[in-house]
Amino acid sequence: MSKIDCAVNVFASASLHLDVVDEFIAITQSKLSGTTSDFARDSLTDLLSGLTDQRESYRAVLAAAPTANALAA
């Protein structure tokens, strides 16, 4: 596998992971707003914090990498 192929795969994977994390964040926020349990709220808030950190990591990877189309050209 060439460096370009590898970079394209990393970019595509990071993009997919970002989509999944965004969906999981939306689900977590929905569950958080629907619970009255203090324990569950604390737990979901901690989870949301970790997911937000992951989202920022994937965004940084995507921002640092050229687009997949540019790499393939």
Backbone atoms as SQL, in Angstrom:
CREATE TABLE atoms (id INTEGER PRIMARY KEY, chain TEXT, resi INTEGER, resn TEXT, atom TEXT, x REAL, y REAL, z REAL);
INSERT INTO atoms VALUES
  (1, 'A', 1, 'MET', 'N', 0.846, -1.172, 0.000),
  (2, 'A', 1, 'MET', 'CA', 0.000, 0.000, 0.000),
  (3, 'A', 1, 'MET', 'C', 0.893, 1.237, 0.000),
  (4, 'A', 2, 'SER', 'N', 0.603, 2.152, -0.902),
  (5, 'A', 2, 'SER', 'CA', 1.399, 3.371, -0.998),
  (6, 'A', 2, 'SER', 'C', 1.041, 4.333, 0.136),
  (7, 'A', 3, 'LYS', 'N', 1.884, 5.328, 0.335),
  (8, 'A', 3, 'LYS', 'CA', 1.624, 6.340, 1.350),
  (9, 'A', 3, 'LYS', 'C', 0.333, 7.098, 1.029),
  (10, 'A', 4, 'ILE', 'N', 0.096, 7.324, -0.230),
  (11, 'A', 4, 'ILE', 'CA', -1.116, 8.042, -0.631),
  (12, 'A', 4, 'ILE', 'C', -2.348, 7.198, -0.317),
  (13, 'A', 5, 'ASP', 'N', -2.291, 5.905, -0.657),
  (14, 'A', 5, 'ASP', 'CA', -3.419, 5.015, -0.345),
  (15, 'A', 5, 'ASP', 'C', -3.668, 4.961, 1.160),
  (16, 'A', 6, 'CYS', 'N', -2.602, 4.885, 1.918),
  (17, 'A', 6, 'CYS', 'CA', -2.713, 4.839, 3.376),
  (18, 'A', 6, 'CYS', 'C', -3.340, 6.136, 3.900),
  (19, 'A', 7, 'ALA', 'N', -2.892, 7.269, 3.388),
  (20, 'A', 7, 'ALA', 'CA', -3.429, 8.560, 3.814),
  (21, 'A', 7, 'ALA', 'C', -4.907, 8.684, 3.472),
  (22, 'A', 8, 'VAL', 'N', -5.274, 8.215, 2.290),
  (23, 'A', 8, 'VAL', 'CA', -6.681, 8.245, 1.888),
  (24, 'A', 8, 'VAL', 'C', -7.515, 7.381, 2.833),
  (25, 'A', 9, 'ASN', 'N', -7.001, 6.210, 3.189),
  (26, 'A', 9, 'ASN', 'CA', -7.719, 5.326, 4.107),
  (27, 'A', 9, 'ASN', 'C', -7.851, 5.933, 5.500),
  (28, 'A', 10, 'VAL', 'N', -6.794, 6.574, 5.979),
  (29, 'A', 10, 'VAL', 'CA', -6.837, 7.221, 7.294),
  (30, 'A', 10, 'VAL', 'C', -7.859, 8.356, 7.283),
  (31, 'A', 11, 'PHE', 'N', -7.840, 9.158, 6.229),
  (32, 'A', 11, 'PHE', 'CA', -8.785, 10.260, 6.100),
  (33, 'A', 11, 'PHE', 'C', -10.224, 9.745, 6.075),
  (34, 'A', 12, 'ALA', 'N', -10.486, 8.730, 5.282),
  (35, 'A', 12, 'ALA', 'CA', -11.838, 8.167, 5.188),
  (36, 'A', 12, 'ALA', 'C', -12.281, 7.571, 6.517),
  (37, 'A', 13, 'SER', 'N', -11.373, 6.889, 7.191),
  (38, 'A', 13, 'SER', 'CA', -11.693, 6.288, 8.478),
  (39, 'A', 13, 'SER', 'C', -11.985, 7.359, 9.528),
  (40, 'A', 14, 'ALA', 'N', -11.166, 8.395, 9.567),
  (41, 'A', 14, 'ALA', 'CA', -11.378, 9.486, 10.528),
  (42, 'A', 14, 'ALA', 'C', -12.714, 10.167, 10.264),
  (43, 'A', 15, 'SER', 'N', -13.057, 10.335, 9.015),
  (44, 'A', 15, 'SER', 'CA', -14.331, 10.949, 8.657),
  (45, 'A', 15, 'SER', 'C', -15.506, 10.090, 9.118),
  (46, 'A', 16, 'LEU', 'N', -15.406, 8.789, 8.897),
  (47, 'A', 16, 'LEU', 'CA', -16.447, 7.865, 9.332),
  (48, 'A', 16, 'LEU', 'C', -16.575, 7.852, 10.856),
  (49, 'A', 17, 'HIS', 'N', -15.432, 7.787, 11.541),
  (50, 'A', 17, 'HIS', 'CA', -15.443, 7.805, 13.000),
  (51, 'A', 17, 'HIS', 'C', -16.064, 9.094, 13.524),
  (52, 'A', 18, 'LEU', 'N', -15.765, 10.212, 12.886),
  (53, 'A', 18, 'LEU', 'CA', -16.339, 11.488, 13.302),
  (54, 'A', 18, 'LEU', 'C', -17.862, 11.448, 13.183),
  (55, 'A', 19, 'ASP', 'N', -18.365, 10.882, 12.102),
  (56, 'A', 19, 'ASP', 'CA', -19.812, 10.754, 11.931),
  (57, 'A', 19, 'ASP', 'C', -20.431, 9.917, 13.056),
  (58, 'A', 20, 'VAL', 'N', -19.784, 8.810, 13.390),
  (59, 'A', 20, 'VAL', 'CA', -20.291, 7.929, 14.444),
  (60, 'A', 20, 'VAL', 'C', -20.264, 8.648, 15.795),
  (61, 'A', 21, 'VAL', 'N', -19.177, 9.324, 16.084),
  (62, 'A', 21, 'VAL', 'CA', -19.065, 10.048, 17.352),
  (63, 'A', 21, 'VAL', 'C', -20.127, 11.148, 17.425),
  (64, 'A', 22, 'ASP', 'N', -20.341, 11.870, 16.334),
  (65, 'A', 22, 'ASP', 'CA', -21.377, 12.903, 16.311),
  (66, 'A', 22, 'ASP', 'C', -22.761, 12.318, 16.596),
  (67, 'A', 23, 'GLU', 'N', -23.052, 11.155, 16.003),
  (68, 'A', 23, 'GLU', 'CA', -24.333, 10.502, 16.254),
  (69, 'A', 23, 'GLU', 'C', -24.449, 10.056, 17.712),
  (70, 'A', 24, 'PHE', 'N', -23.367, 9.540, 18.249),
  (71, 'A', 24, 'PHE', 'CA', -23.378, 9.090, 19.642),
  (72, 'A', 24, 'PHE', 'C', -23.536, 10.287, 20.582),
  (73, 'A', 25, 'ILE', 'N', -22.922, 11.412, 20.245),
  (74, 'A', 25, 'ILE', 'CA', -23.082, 12.631, 21.047),
  (75, 'A', 25, 'ILE', 'C', -24.552, 13.054, 21.044),
  (76, 'A', 26, 'ALA', 'N', -25.189, 13.019, 19.886),
  (77, 'A', 26, 'ALA', 'CA', -26.599, 13.404, 19.804),
  (78, 'A', 26, 'ALA', 'C', -27.476, 12.487, 20.659),
  (79, 'A', 27, 'ILE', 'N', -27.203, 11.186, 20.616),
  (80, 'A', 27, 'ILE', 'CA', -27.961, 10.235, 21.431),
  (81, 'A', 27, 'ILE', 'C', -27.730, 10.514, 22.912),
  (82, 'A', 28, 'THR', 'N', -26.487, 10.736, 23.281),
  (83, 'A', 28, 'THR', 'CA', -26.150, 10.995, 24.679),
  (84, 'A', 28, 'THR', 'C', -26.822, 12.267, 25.177),
  (85, 'A', 29, 'GLN', 'N', -26.802, 13.320, 24.370),
  (86, 'A', 29, 'GLN', 'CA', -27.464, 14.567, 24.755),
  (87, 'A', 29, 'GLN', 'C', -28.963, 14.361, 24.928),
  (88, 'A', 30, 'SER', 'N', -29.561, 13.573, 24.053),
  (89, 'A', 30, 'SER', 'CA', -30.983, 13.290, 24.148),
  (90, 'A', 30, 'SER', 'C', -31.307, 12.547, 25.446),
  (91, 'A', 31, 'LYS', 'N', -30.514, 11.545, 25.751),
  (92, 'A', 31, 'LYS', 'CA', -30.737, 10.769, 26.976),
  (93, 'A', 31, 'LYS', 'C', -30.497, 11.641, 28.205),
  (94, 'A', 32, 'LEU', 'N', -29.496, 12.505, 28.133),
  (95, 'A', 32, 'LEU', 'CA', -29.176, 13.399, 29.243),
  (96, 'A', 32, 'LEU', 'C', -30.337, 14.342, 29.541),
  (97, 'A', 33, 'SER', 'N', -30.941, 14.874, 28.504),
  (98, 'A', 33, 'SER', 'CA', -32.053, 15.805, 28.719),
  (99, 'A', 33, 'SER', 'C', -33.318, 15.087, 29.182),
  (100, 'A', 34, 'GLY', 'N', -33.366, 13.785, 29.013),
  (101, 'A', 34, 'GLY', 'CA', -34.558, 13.032, 29.384),
  (102, 'A', 34, 'GLY', 'C', -34.485, 12.329, 30.722),
  (103, 'A', 35, 'THR', 'N', -33.393, 12.482, 31.449),
  (104, 'A', 35, 'THR', 'CA', -33.274, 11.779, 32.726),
  (105, 'A', 35, 'THR', 'C', -33.344, 12.754, 33.898),
  (106, 'A', 36, 'THR', 'N', -33.883, 12.277, 34.982),
  (107, 'A', 36, 'THR', 'CA', -33.935, 13.088, 36.203),
  (108, 'A', 36, 'THR', 'C', -32.991, 12.546, 37.270),
  (109, 'A', 37, 'SER', 'N', -32.398, 11.399, 37.014),
  (110, 'A', 37, 'SER', 'CA', -31.478, 10.784, 37.973),
  (111, 'A', 37, 'SER', 'C', -30.160, 11.548, 37.991),
  (112, 'A', 38, 'ASP', 'N', -29.769, 12.003, 39.162),
  (113, 'A', 38, 'ASP', 'CA', -28.498, 12.725, 39.292),
  (114, 'A', 38, 'ASP', 'C', -27.317, 11.839, 38.908),
  (115, 'A', 39, 'PHE', 'N', -27.378, 10.561, 39.323),
  (116, 'A', 39, 'PHE', 'CA', -26.297, 9.635, 38.988),
  (117, 'A', 39, 'PHE', 'C', -26.177, 9.466, 37.478),
  (118, 'A', 40, 'ALA', 'N', -27.301, 9.236, 36.824),
  (119, 'A', 40, 'ALA', 'CA', -27.287, 9.059, 35.368),
  (120, 'A', 40, 'ALA', 'C', -26.823, 10.339, 34.674),
  (121, 'A', 41, 'ARG', 'N', -27.263, 11.486, 35.168),
  (122, 'A', 41, 'ARG', 'CA', -26.835, 12.759, 34.569),
  (123, 'A', 41, 'ARG', 'C', -25.319, 12.934, 34.675),
  (124, 'A', 42, 'ASP', 'N', -24.759, 12.629, 35.844),
  (125, 'A', 42, 'ASP', 'CA', -23.308, 12.730, 36.025),
  (126, 'A', 42, 'ASP', 'C', -22.574, 11.775, 35.093),
  (127, 'A', 43, 'SER', 'N', -23.081, 10.548, 35.009),
  (128, 'A', 43, 'SER', 'CA', -22.457, 9.542, 34.157),
  (129, 'A', 43, 'SER', 'C', -22.507, 9.962, 32.689),
  (130, 'A', 44, 'LEU', 'N', -23.671, 10.418, 32.244),
  (131, 'A', 44, 'LEU', 'CA', -23.809, 10.841, 30.850),
  (132, 'A', 44, 'LEU', 'C', -22.998, 12.096, 30.554),
  (133, 'A', 45, 'THR', 'N', -22.885, 12.985, 31.525),
  (134, 'A', 45, 'THR', 'CA', -22.065, 14.187, 31.339),
  (135, 'A', 45, 'THR', 'C', -20.601, 13.810, 31.175),
  (136, 'A', 46, 'ASP', 'N', -20.137, 12.847, 31.969),
  (137, 'A', 46, 'ASP', 'CA', -18.756, 12.367, 31.815),
  (138, 'A', 46, 'ASP', 'C', -18.552, 11.730, 30.443),
  (139, 'A', 47, 'LEU', 'N', -19.521, 10.913, 30.024),
  (140, 'A', 47, 'LEU', 'CA', -19.441, 10.287, 28.712),
  (141, 'A', 47, 'LEU', 'C', -19.406, 11.341, 27.614),
  (142, 'A', 48, 'LEU', 'N', -20.247, 12.341, 27.737),
  (143, 'A', 48, 'LEU', 'CA', -20.314, 13.408, 26.748),
  (144, 'A', 48, 'LEU', 'C', -18.992, 14.167, 26.655),
  (145, 'A', 49, 'SER', 'N', -18.351, 14.367, 27.782),
  (146, 'A', 49, 'SER', 'CA', -17.049, 15.036, 27.792),
  (147, 'A', 49, 'SER', 'C', -16.013, 14.236, 26.999),
  (148, 'A', 50, 'GLY', 'N', -15.970, 12.934, 27.223),
  (149, 'A', 50, 'GLY', 'CA', -15.040, 12.076, 26.489),
  (150, 'A', 50, 'GLY', 'C', -15.333, 12.043, 24.998),
  (151, 'A', 51, 'LEU', 'N', -16.614, 11.981, 24.658),
  (152, 'A', 51, 'LEU', 'CA', -16.995, 11.969, 23.250),
  (153, 'A', 51, 'LEU', 'C', -16.636, 13.283, 22.565),
  (154, 'A', 52, 'THR', 'N', -16.812, 14.374, 23.273),
  (155, 'A', 52, 'THR', 'CA', -16.463, 15.685, 22.718),
  (156, 'A', 52, 'THR', 'C', -14.964, 15.771, 22.463),
  (157, 'A', 53, 'ASP', 'N', -14.171, 15.236, 23.381),
  (158, 'A', 53, 'ASP', 'CA', -12.718, 15.201, 23.182),
  (159, 'A', 53, 'ASP', 'C', -12.361, 14.370, 21.946),
  (160, 'A', 54, 'GLN', 'N', -13.028, 13.222, 21.793),
  (161, 'A', 54, 'GLN', 'CA', -12.776, 12.377, 20.620),
  (162, 'A', 54, 'GLN', 'C', -13.144, 13.107, 19.339),
  (163, 'A', 55, 'ARG', 'N', -14.275, 13.811, 19.369),
  (164, 'A', 55, 'ARG', 'CA', -14.709, 14.541, 18.182),
  (165, 'A', 55, 'ARG', 'C', -13.664, 15.580, 17.784),
  (166, 'A', 56, 'GLU', 'N', -13.134, 16.276, 18.756),
  (167, 'A', 56, 'GLU', 'CA', -12.117, 17.293, 18.457),
  (168, 'A', 56, 'GLU', 'C', -10.845, 16.658, 17.899),
  (169, 'A', 57, 'SER', 'N', -10.500, 15.470, 18.380),
  (170, 'A', 57, 'SER', 'CA', -9.327, 14.766, 17.845),
  (171, 'A', 57, 'SER', 'C', -9.523, 14.394, 16.385),
  (172, 'A', 58, 'TYR', 'N', -10.696, 13.856, 16.062),
  (173, 'A', 58, 'TYR', 'CA', -10.976, 13.499, 14.669),
  (174, 'A', 58, 'TYR', 'C', -11.033, 14.738, 13.781),
  (175, 'A', 59, 'ARG', 'N', -11.592, 15.816, 14.304),
  (176, 'A', 59, 'ARG', 'CA', -11.628, 17.059, 13.526),
  (177, 'A', 59, 'ARG', 'C', -10.221, 17.563, 13.248),
  (178, 'A', 60, 'ALA', 'N', -9.337, 17.437, 14.220),
  (179, 'A', 60, 'ALA', 'CA', -7.955, 17.869, 14.035),
  (180, 'A', 60, 'ALA', 'C', -7.253, 17.038, 12.969),
  (181, 'A', 61, 'VAL', 'N', -7.501, 15.730, 12.975),
  (182, 'A', 61, 'VAL', 'CA', -6.914, 14.856, 11.953),
  (183, 'A', 61, 'VAL', 'C', -7.412, 15.270, 10.575),
  (184, 'A', 62, 'LEU', 'N', -8.706, 15.503, 10.467),
  (185, 'A', 62, 'LEU', 'CA', -9.286, 15.865, 9.174),
  (186, 'A', 62, 'LEU', 'C', -8.823, 17.240, 8.709),
  (187, 'A', 63, 'ALA', 'N', -8.645, 18.162, 9.636),
  (188, 'A', 63, 'ALA', 'CA', -8.186, 19.503, 9.277),
  (189, 'A', 63, 'ALA', 'C', -6.728, 19.503, 8.839),
  (190, 'A', 64, 'ALA', 'N', -5.947, 18.578, 9.394),
  (191, 'A', 64, 'ALA', 'CA', -4.516, 18.534, 9.082),
  (192, 'A', 64, 'ALA', 'C', -4.223, 17.796, 7.792),
  (193, 'A', 65, 'ALA', 'N', -5.169, 16.989, 7.340),
  (194, 'A', 65, 'ALA', 'CA', -4.943, 16.164, 6.151),
  (195, 'A', 65, 'ALA', 'C', -5.556, 16.821, 4.926),
  (196, 'A', 66, 'PRO', 'N', -4.872, 16.729, 3.790),
  (197, 'A', 66, 'PRO', 'CA', -5.497, 17.180, 2.552),
  (198, 'A', 66, 'PRO', 'C', -6.716, 16.304, 2.253),
  (199, 'A', 67, 'THR', 'N', -7.606, 16.778, 1.439),
  (200, 'A', 67, 'THR', 'CA', -8.791, 15.989, 1.115),
  (201, 'A', 67, 'THR', 'C', -8.392, 14.712, 0.367),
  (202, 'A', 68, 'ALA', 'N', -9.242, 13.731, 0.452),
  (203, 'A', 68, 'ALA', 'CA', -8.977, 12.453, -0.201),
  (204, 'A', 68, 'ALA', 'C', -8.850, 12.630, -1.714),
  (205, 'A', 69, 'ASN', 'N', -9.628, 13.509, -2.305),
  (206, 'A', 69, 'ASN', 'CA', -9.543, 13.746, -3.740),
  (207, 'A', 69, 'ASN', 'C', -8.182, 14.328, -4.127),
  (208, 'A', 70, 'ALA', 'N', -7.665, 15.237, -3.317),
  (209, 'A', 70, 'ALA', 'CA', -6.361, 15.827, -3.616),
  (210, 'A', 70, 'ALA', 'C', -5.264, 14.777, -3.499),
  (211, 'A', 71, 'LEU', 'N', -5.395, 13.878, -2.522),
  (212, 'A', 71, 'LEU', 'CA', -4.390, 12.832, -2.342),
  (213, 'A', 71, 'LEU', 'C', -4.415, 11.847, -3.500),
  (214, 'A', 72, 'ALA', 'N', -5.571, 11.556, -4.010),
  (215, 'A', 72, 'ALA', 'CA', -5.706, 10.557, -5.067),
  (216, 'A', 72, 'ALA', 'C', -5.285, 11.123, -6.433),
  (217, 'A', 73, 'ALA', 'N', -5.235, 12.425, -6.547),
  (218, 'A', 73, 'ALA', 'CA', -4.891, 13.046, -7.849),
  (219, 'A', 73, 'ALA', 'C', -3.431, 12.887, -8.193);
